């Protein structure tokens, strides 16, 4: 009986030549039907200009060619949701707050370029251009940088300073810039108040260029104002020699400082101030366990605060 069953199964599974050919033809037809729609879609797009450019971009491994077809495919979607800008480019990730100040595109660092309003990709392109030996000899050379739009250039052009070019920004209301007969300082004839001076005034100081001017303003903003000229030494890149050069031309109005209320400021607010970062948690903890501070004497009695820290934070505290 077993032999009969095996013979029947063998007879069922063995095909003749014509049957095998028929099975192969059937499989080929099934595969053709399955892949025909994809082939038709590929054939329809492969003849378009956009498709050809995309293939060329992938093969050439160049960024600019690759962006061109990608932009065209993305444009319709970007326009529909309002993210396509007036220059016909994809939206850029720009900083939330833009600050304008005098700068030299030959020396400005990444942080300064971002503060000026350039997105990170364009700023990095500018720096790579310089590293490759590129130089900006006139303001319009900035247009060479890939990604800088006409709107970007129009906004930055008044602030571009090439080399030792004299700043053209208007003087601040708090100080007056005039031509001075003093050969040691041919630009300033008045003393600059550090808590009110803008970058245009600071770059006129001896030894202070656009980079240091920007760093001075940034440090002043983080501190809430200066109470002594010597605090300039805390600015990155400003040496003792430079401080001695500018000392005759600067003054400080300590009344312009923005103080912190030690009884109301949160731990996060205290930590955001460079002078309080290390002791912020200690100050808040003491306040929670012993009640509000009554005077600066309470801080002097605390353990864990160094005498030099007390001297630095005194001008920034109110009770």
C-alpha positions in Angstrom: 0.0 0.0 0.0 2.9 2.3 0.9 4.5 1.6 -2.5 1.3 2.5 -4.2 1.0 5.8 -2.3 4.6 6.8 -3.2 4.0 6.0 -6.9 0.9 8.2 -7.0 2.8 11.1 -5.4 5.7 10.7 -7.9 3.3 10.7 -10.8 1.7 13.8 -9.4 4.9 15.8 -9.0 6.7 14.8 -12.2 6.0 17.1 -15.1 6.5 16.6 -18.8 8.7 19.0 -20.8 5.8 20.9 -22.1 4.4 21.3 -18.6 7.7 22.6 -17.3 7.9 25.2 -20.1 4.4 26.3 -19.3 5.3 26.8 -15.6 8.3 28.9 -16.5 6.3 31.1 -18.9 3.7 31.5 -16.2 6.3 32.6 -13.6 7.8 35.1 -16.1 4.3 36.6 -16.7 3.7 37.0 -12.9 7.0 38.8 -12.4 6.3 41.1 -15.4 2.9 42.1 -14.0 4.4 42.7 -10.6 7.3 45.0 -11.8 5.5 46.6 -14.8 4.0 49.6 -12.8 7.4 50.5 -11.3 9.2 50.3 -14.7 6.6 52.5 -16.2 6.9 55.1 -13.4 10.8 55.0 -13.7 10.6 55.4 -17.5 8.2 58.3 -17.2 10.5 60.3 -14.8 13.9 59.3 -16.3 13.3 61.5 -19.3 12.6 64.7 -17.3 15.2 67.3 -16.7 14.8 67.2 -13.0 15.5 63.4 -12.9 18.5 63.7 -15.1 20.0 66.5 -12.9 19.3 64.3 -9.8 21.2 61.4 -11.3 24.1 63.7 -12.3 24.2 65.1 -8.8 24.4 61.7 -7.1 27.2 60.6 -9.5 29.3 63.8 -9.4 29.3 64.1 -5.6 29.1 67.9 -5.6 27.0 69.7 -3.1 25.7 72.5 -5.4 24.5 70.1 -8.1 22.9 67.9 -5.5 21.0 70.8 -4.0 19.6 72.0 -7.3 17.2 69.1 -8.1 16.4 68.7 -4.4 15.3 72.3 -4.2 13.1 71.9 -7.3 11.3 68.9 -5.8 10.9 70.6 -2.4 9.8 74.0 -3.8 6.2 73.1 -4.4 5.7 71.7 -0.9 7.7 74.6 0.7 5.6 77.2 -1.1 2.4 75.5 0.0 3.2 75.8 3.7 4.8 79.2 3.5 8.4 78.3 4.3 9.9 79.2 0.9 11.7 82.6 1.3 11.8 85.4 -1.3 15.2 84.4 -2.6 13.9 81.0 -3.6 15.9 79.0 -1.0 14.9 76.6 1.7 14.3 78.1 5.2 17.4 78.6 7.3 17.9 77.9 10.9 18.7 81.4 12.1 19.3 82.6 15.7 16.3 83.8 17.6 18.0 87.2 18.4 20.0 89.0 15.8 22.6 91.6 16.8 24.2 94.0 14.4 27.7 95.3 15.0 30.8 96.2 13.1 32.8 93.2 11.9 35.5 92.2 9.5 34.6 89.1 7.4 38.3 88.3 7.3 38.5 87.8 11.1 35.0 87.3 12.5 34.6 83.9 14.2 31.7 81.5 14.1 30.0 82.9 17.2 30.0 86.4 15.8 28.7 85.4 12.4 25.8 83.6 14.0 25.0 86.6 16.2 25.0 88.8 13.0 22.1 86.7 11.7 23.8 84.2 9.4 22.7 80.6 9.7 25.2 78.0 10.9 25.7 76.5 7.4 26.5 79.8 5.7 28.8 80.9 8.5 30.7 77.6 8.3 31.0 78.1 4.5 32.5 81.6 5.0 35.1 80.3 7.4 36.0 77.4 5.1 36.4 80.0 2.3 38.9 81.8 4.4 40.7 78.6 5.4 41.1 77.8 1.7 43.0 81.1 1.2 40.0 83.3 0.3 40.1 87.0 1.3 37.5 89.8 1.3 39.0 92.9 -0.2 35.8 94.9 -0.5 32.4 94.7 0.9 30.8 93.2 -2.2 33.1 90.2 -2.0 30.8 88.9 0.7 28.3 88.0 -2.1 30.7 85.2 -3.2 29.7 83.1 -0.2 27.2 80.5 -1.2 23.9 80.9 0.7 24.2 84.7 1.4 21.0 86.2 -0.1 20.5 89.8 -1.3 18.6 90.4 1.9 21.4 89.1 4.0 24.0 91.3 2.2 21.7 94.4 2.4 21.4 94.0 6.2 25.1 93.3 6.8 26.7 95.8 4.3 26.6 98.9 6.6 28.5 97.0 9.3 31.3 95.4 7.2 34.7 96.8 8.0 37.6 95.5 5.8 41.0 95.7 7.5 41.5 99.1 9.2 38.5 100.7 7.5 37.1 103.5 9.8 33.6 102.7 11.1 30.8 104.7 9.7 28.1 103.9 12.2 26.4 106.9 13.9 27.7 107.9 17.4 25.8 106.8 20.5 23.7 109.4 22.3 25.8 108.8 25.4 29.2 109.7 23.9 30.4 111.9 21.1 33.0 110.9 18.5 35.1 113.7 17.1 38.5 114.1 15.4 41.1 114.6 18.0 44.4 116.5 17.7 46.0 114.0 20.0 48.2 111.8 17.7 48.2 109.0 20.3 44.4 108.6 19.7 43.2 110.2 16.5 39.5 109.2 16.7 38.2 109.8 20.3 38.2 113.1 22.1 35.8 112.1 24.9 36.0 109.3 27.5 33.8 106.3 26.7 31.5 105.0 29.5 31.7 101.2 29.3 28.1 100.5 30.4 26.6 102.6 27.6 29.1 102.3 24.7 28.1 100.4 21.6 30.4 98.4 19.4 31.1 101.3 17.1 32.5 103.4 20.0 34.5 100.5 21.4 36.3 99.7 18.2 37.6 103.3 18.2 39.5 102.5 21.5 43.2 101.8 21.1 43.9 98.0 20.9 40.2 97.2 20.5 39.0 95.7 17.3 35.6 94.4 16.2 36.1 91.0 17.8 37.1 92.4 21.3 34.4 95.0 21.1 31.8 92.3 20.6 33.2 90.2 23.4 33.2 93.2 25.8 29.5 93.8 25.0 28.6 90.1 25.5 30.5 90.0 28.9 28.8 93.2 30.0 25.4 91.7 29.2 26.1 88.5 31.1 27.3 90.5 34.2 24.6 93.1 34.1 27.1 95.9 33.7 30.7 96.7 34.8 31.6 98.3 38.1 35.3 98.6 37.5 37.6 99.1 34.4 39.7 96.1 35.6 36.8 93.7 34.8 37.8 94.1 31.2 40.6 91.6 31.9 37.9 88.9 32.3 37.1 89.4 28.6 38.6 86.6 26.5 41.6 87.9 24.5 42.0 91.2 26.3 45.5 91.5 27.8 46.9 93.7 30.5 48.8 95.7 27.8 45.5 96.5 26.0 43.9 97.4 29.3 46.6 100.0 30.0 46.1 101.4 26.5 42.4 101.9 26.9 42.4 102.9 30.6 42.8 106.7 30.0 39.8 106.6 27.5 37.2 104.7 29.5 35.2 105.2 32.6 32.5 103.1 34.4 29.1 104.3 35.8 28.4 101.6 38.5 24.9 103.0 38.9 24.0 101.4 35.5 24.5 97.9 36.9 21.4 95.7 36.8 21.5 94.1 40.3 20.0 90.8 41.5 17.7 90.6 44.5 19.2 87.8 46.5 15.9 87.1 48.3 13.9 86.8 45.1 16.2 85.4 42.4 15.8 81.8 41.6 18.7 79.3 41.5 18.6 79.4 37.7 18.7 83.2 37.6 21.7 83.2 39.9 23.5 80.5 38.0 23.1 82.5 34.7 25.4 85.2 36.3 29.1 84.3 35.9 29.9 85.4 39.4 27.2 83.4 41.1 27.4 80.2 39.2 29.4 78.3 41.9 27.5 79.6 44.9 23.9 79.8 43.6 22.8 76.6 45.2 24.4 77.5 48.5 22.7 81.0 48.5 19.2 79.5 47.8 19.6 76.7 50.3 20.6 79.1 53.1 17.7 81.4 52.3 15.2 78.5 52.5 16.5 77.3 55.9 17.2 80.6 57.6 14.8 83.0 55.9 15.5 86.1 53.8 18.9 87.8 53.9 18.9 91.1 55.8 22.2 92.6 54.7 25.5 91.7 53.1 26.7 90.8 56.6 24.6 87.6 56.4 26.6 86.4 53.4 29.9 87.3 55.2 29.0 84.9 58.0 28.3 82.0 55.6 30.7 79.1 55.1 31.7 78.1 51.6 31.9 81.5 50.1 35.5 82.8 49.4 36.5 86.4 50.3 37.3 87.2 46.7 33.8 85.9 45.6 32.2 88.2 48.2 34.1 91.2 46.8 33.0 90.4 43.2 29.3 89.9 44.0 28.8 92.8 46.4 28.0 95.4 43.6 25.5 93.0 42.0 23.3 92.4 45.1 20.3 94.1 46.6 18.2 93.0 49.6 
